[in-house]
Amino acid sequence: MSSRTVLSADQPRAARALLNWSRVRLAAKADLSEMAISDLENGFRKSRPHNIAAIRKAFEDAGIVFTVEGTPSLARSEGDSGLATDNRQWRRRQRK
């Protein structure tokens, strides 16, 4: 089985914490139901490979990198100060 279609229950929780995302937000980004995210994180049932791939893509698009050991980390560009901005703050700045 490909590593792209495997995620433990802890990996999405940790990646969501790094991004400060709710399950609802991850579900929207991955185009899945909140129940699918909840079931994966709680280990209630085995997720389908295409659901796992969608979740990984949503995280990777947001800058999450899964290490060889499987630990998620937030990738930062060299010019990044390391301070994450909340979308609400960004929207407020755009309106002014």
Accessible surface in RSA format (square Angstrom, percent):
REM  Atomic radii and reference values for relative SASA: ProtOr
REM  Chains: A
REM  Algorithm: Lee & Richards
REM  Probe-radius: 1.40
REM  Slices: 20
REM RES _ NUM      All-atoms   Total-Side   Main-Chain    Non-polar    All polar
REM                ABS   REL    ABS   REL    ABS   REL    ABS   REL    ABS   REL
RES MET A   1   164.03  84.9  75.88  50.2  88.16 209.9  78.88  67.1  85.16 112.8
RES SER A   2    62.24  52.6  44.77  59.8  17.46  40.2  44.74  95.3  17.50  24.5
RES SER A   3    83.14  70.3  72.67  97.0  10.48  24.1  48.58 103.5  34.56  48.4
RES ARG A   4   105.25  44.2 105.25  53.7   0.00   0.0  56.32  77.0  48.93  29.7
RES THR A   5    32.77  23.3  26.07  26.4   6.70  16.0  23.74  31.9   9.03  13.6
RES VAL A   6    75.13  49.4  68.26  61.8   6.87  16.6  71.13  61.8   4.00  10.8
RES LEU A   7    15.09   8.4   0.00   0.0  15.09  37.9   0.00   0.0  15.09  40.6
RES SER A   8    58.26  49.2  46.89  62.6  11.37  26.2  52.14 111.0   6.12   8.6
RES ALA A   9    31.82  29.3  24.54  37.9   7.28  16.6  24.59  34.6   7.24  19.2
RES ASP A  10    91.58  64.1  89.68  89.3   1.90   4.5  29.74  70.0  61.84  61.7
RES GLN A  11    26.80  15.0  25.85  18.9   0.95   2.3  11.22  23.9  15.58  11.8
RES PRO A  12     0.01   0.0   0.01   0.0   0.00   0.0   0.01   0.0   0.00   0.0
RES ARG A  13    87.71  36.8  83.17  42.4   4.54  10.8  40.38  55.2  47.32  28.7
RES ALA A  14    42.06  38.7  33.16  51.2   8.90  20.3  40.63  57.2   1.43   3.8
RES ALA A  15     0.00   0.0   0.00   0.0   0.00   0.0   0.00   0.0   0.00   0.0
RES ARG A  16    36.05  15.1  35.74  18.2   0.31   0.7   0.77   1.1  35.28  21.4
RES ALA A  17    77.95  71.7  49.14  75.8  28.82  65.6  59.91  84.4  18.05  47.8
RES LEU A  18    81.74  45.5  58.53  41.9  23.21  58.4  63.41  44.5  18.33  49.3
RES LEU A  19    32.82  18.3  13.98  10.0  18.84  47.4  17.72  12.4  15.10  40.6
RES ASN A  20   130.68  90.1 112.93 109.1  17.76  42.8  27.10  65.2 103.58 100.1
RES TRP A  21    26.60  10.7  17.75   8.6   8.85  20.8   9.46   5.0  17.14  27.8
RES SER A  22    60.13  50.8  50.10  66.9  10.03  23.1  46.77  99.6  13.35  18.7
RES ARG A  23    62.93  26.4  60.31  30.7   2.62   6.2  14.84  20.3  48.09  29.1
RES VAL A  24    90.31  59.4  89.13  80.7   1.18   2.9  89.39  77.7   0.91   2.5
RES ARG A  25    72.91  30.6  68.22  34.8   4.69  11.2  27.09  37.0  45.82  27.8
RES LEU A  26     0.01   0.0   0.01   0.0   0.00   0.0   0.01   0.0   0.00   0.0
RES ALA A  27     5.85   5.4   5.76   8.9   0.10   0.2   5.76   8.1   0.10   0.3
RES ALA A  28    77.88  71.6  48.24  74.4  29.64  67.4  59.07  83.2  18.81  49.8
RES LYS A  29   114.74  56.0  84.75  52.0  29.99  71.4  38.09  34.3  76.65  81.7
RES ALA A  30     8.36   7.7   0.00   0.0   8.36  19.0   3.20   4.5   5.16  13.7
RES ASP A  31   130.53  91.4 111.11 110.6  19.42  45.9  31.08  73.2  99.44  99.2
RES LEU A  32    39.62  22.1  19.92  14.3  19.70  49.5  27.88  19.6  11.75  31.6
RES SER A  33    65.95  55.7  50.51  67.4  15.44  35.6  50.19 106.9  15.76  22.1
RES GLU A  34    86.17  49.5  80.15  60.6   6.02  14.3  23.40  45.3  62.77  51.3
RES MET A  35   121.99  63.2 117.16  77.5   4.84  11.5 105.38  89.6  16.61  22.0
RES ALA A  36    16.36  15.0  13.25  20.4   3.11   7.1  15.11  21.3   1.25   3.3
RES ILE A  37     0.02   0.0   0.02   0.0   0.00   0.0   0.02   0.0   0.00   0.0
RES SER A  38    18.65  15.8  18.65  24.9   0.00   0.0   6.49  13.8  12.16  17.0
RES ASP A  39    13.19   9.2  13.19  13.1   0.00   0.0   2.00   4.7  11.19  11.2
RES LEU A  40    13.31   7.4  11.44   8.2   1.87   4.7  11.68   8.2   1.63   4.4
RES GLU A  41     1.78   1.0   0.00   0.0   1.78   4.2   0.00   0.0   1.78   1.5
RES ASN A  42    67.02  46.2  39.53  38.2  27.48  66.2  11.31  27.2  55.71  53.8
RES GLY A  43    55.29  68.2   0.00   N/A  55.29  68.2  25.52  70.0  29.77  66.7
RES PHE A  44   146.58  73.3 113.09  70.0  33.49  87.1 116.74  70.8  29.84  85.4
RES ARG A  45   143.10  60.1 128.34  65.4  14.76  35.1  63.16  86.3  79.94  48.5
RES LYS A  46   168.67  82.3 136.48  83.7  32.19  76.7 104.30  93.9  64.37  68.6
RES SER A  47    21.15  17.9   6.33   8.4  14.83  34.2   5.95  12.7  15.21  21.3
RES ARG A  48   152.72  64.1 150.02  76.5   2.70   6.4  36.83  50.3 115.89  70.2
RES PRO A  49    69.77  50.8  69.11  63.0   0.66   2.4  69.77  57.6   0.00   0.0
RES HIS A  50   119.55  65.3 108.60  75.5  10.95  28.0  81.61  84.1  37.94  44.1
RES ASN A  51    22.37  15.4  22.32  21.6   0.04   0.1   1.68   4.0  20.69  20.0
RES ILE A  52     6.84   3.9   6.84   5.1   0.00   0.0   6.84   4.9   0.00   0.0
RES ALA A  53    35.33  32.5  32.98  50.9   2.35   5.4  34.08  48.0   1.25   3.3
RES ALA A  54    29.02  26.7  19.76  30.5   9.26  21.1  26.87  37.8   2.15   5.7
RES ILE A  55     1.43   0.8   1.43   1.1   0.00   0.0   1.43   1.0   0.00   0.0
RES ARG A  56    22.77   9.6  22.77  11.6   0.00   0.0   0.00   0.0  22.77  13.8
RES LYS A  57   118.61  57.9 118.48  72.7   0.13   0.3  91.95  82.8  26.66  28.4
RES ALA A  58     7.69   7.1   0.47   0.7   7.23  16.4   5.61   7.9   2.09   5.5
RES PHE A  59     0.00   0.0   0.00   0.0   0.00   0.0   0.00   0.0   0.00   0.0
RES GLU A  60    59.47  34.1  42.52  32.2  16.95  40.4  23.21  44.9  36.25  29.6
RES ASP A  61   104.11  72.9  65.51  65.2  38.60  91.3  31.61  74.4  72.50  72.3
RES ALA A  62    37.70  34.7   9.20  14.2  28.50  64.8  21.45  30.2  16.25  43.0
RES GLY A  63    23.94  29.5   0.00   N/A  23.94  29.5  23.74  65.1   0.20   0.4
RES ILE A  64     1.98   1.1   0.00   0.0   1.98   4.8   0.00   0.0   1.98   5.4
RES VAL A  65    72.32  47.6  70.68  64.0   1.65   4.0  72.32  62.8   0.00   0.0
RES PHE A  66    24.98  12.5   3.73   2.3  21.24  55.3   3.73   2.3  21.24  60.8
RES THR A  67    52.68  37.5  39.67  40.2  13.01  31.0  46.48  62.4   6.20   9.4
RES VAL A  68   155.57 102.4 119.83 108.5  35.74  86.1 128.87 112.0  26.70  72.4
RES GLU A  69   148.24  85.1 108.59  82.2  39.65  94.4  64.64 125.0  83.60  68.3
RES GLY A  70    16.34  20.1   0.00   N/A  16.34  20.1  15.85  43.5   0.49   1.1
RES THR A  71    81.13  57.7  76.73  77.8   4.40  10.5  57.52  77.3  23.61  35.7
RES PRO A  72    12.90   9.4   5.40   4.9   7.50  27.3   5.40   4.5   7.50  46.6
RES SER A  73    45.79  38.7  44.35  59.2   1.44   3.3  33.45  71.2  12.34  17.3
RES LEU A  74    43.68  24.3  25.45  18.2  18.23  45.8  25.45  17.9  18.23  49.0
RES ALA A  75    55.62  51.1  32.34  49.9  23.27  52.9  41.82  58.9  13.80  36.5
RES ARG A  76   123.23  51.7  89.54  45.6  33.70  80.2  34.60  47.3  88.63  53.7
RES SER A  77    82.81  70.0  62.19  83.0  20.62  47.5  55.04 117.2  27.77  38.9
RES GLU A  78   186.54 107.1 147.79 111.8  38.75  92.3  70.22 135.8 116.32  95.0
RES GLY A  79    79.38  97.9   0.00   N/A  79.38  97.9  43.20 118.6  36.18  81.0
RES ASP A  80    63.67  44.6  38.86  38.7  24.82  58.7  13.86  32.6  49.82  49.7
RES SER A  81    93.26  78.8  51.56  68.8  41.70  96.1  51.85 110.4  41.41  58.0
RES GLY A  82    26.90  33.2   0.00   N/A  26.90  33.2  11.99  32.9  14.91  33.4
RES LEU A  83   145.40  81.0 130.61  93.4  14.80  37.2 132.54  93.1  12.86  34.6
RES ALA A  84    92.55  85.1  55.22  85.2  37.33  84.9  63.69  89.7  28.87  76.5
RES THR A  85    85.56  60.9  63.54  64.4  22.03  52.5  40.64  54.6  44.92  67.9
RES ASP A  86    51.86  36.3  41.94  41.7   9.92  23.5  25.23  59.4  26.63  26.6
RES ASN A  87    56.15  38.7  54.27  52.4   1.88   4.5   9.34  22.5  46.81  45.2
RES ARG A  88   151.07  63.4 148.78  75.8   2.29   5.4  54.99  75.1  96.08  58.2
RES GLN A  89    86.21  48.2  85.02  62.1   1.19   2.8  15.33  32.6  70.87  53.8
RES TRP A  90   130.13  52.2 130.13  63.0   0.00   0.0 108.97  58.1  21.16  34.3
RES ARG A  91   124.05  52.1 122.34  62.4   1.71   4.1  33.39  45.6  90.66  54.9
RES ARG A  92   130.47  54.8 128.82  65.7   1.64   3.9  51.06  69.8  79.41  48.1
RES ARG A  93   127.01  53.3 112.61  57.4  14.40  34.3  64.96  88.8  62.05  37.6
RES GLN A  94   112.88  63.1  86.62  63.3  26.26  62.5  21.13  45.0  91.75  69.6
RES ARG A  95   192.05  80.6 154.08  78.5  37.97  90.4  66.68  91.1 125.37  76.0
RES LYS A  96   202.35  98.7 138.50  85.0  63.85 152.0 117.38 105.7  84.97  90.5
END  Absolute sums over single chains surface
CHAIN  1 A     6730.3       5289.1       1441.2       3623.2       3107.1
END  Absolute sums over all chains
TOTAL          6730.3       5289.1       1441.2       3623.2       3107.1
